[in-house]
Amino acid sequence: MSHLIIRSIRLAHCKRGPARCEQCRALDGEKYCLLDIDPPQPGMAQRRTIQVTLKGTPVWREFDVLRVFDSRDQAAAYATSAGLELDPEPPHLPMLGD
């Protein structure tokens, strides 16, 4: 299994979210991102989690954002060159403060 995926996620600066953090408000919005779903030292740092399907089973994984793409087309081009697929978009849950 590759530990890299490309998915549209809502960007955030911290866990307080856009209602309480000015930097999160500046980032507020969804972008396609290259995510590492097997980051180093799992459980040893505060990270966001995301649901992914591994071998047909939905699981929650910590992730690090490695790259933010400007558009879906740019993400698709990178996915093709890196041998990755764009991850299907699950329904997004609102962040704290929405």
Secondary structure, DSSP 4 states (H G I P E B T S, - for coil): --SEEEEEEE--SSTT-TTT-HHHHHH-SEEEEEEESS-SSTTSS---EEEEEETTEEEEEE-EEEEE-SSHHHHHHHHHHHT--BPP-PPPPPPTT-
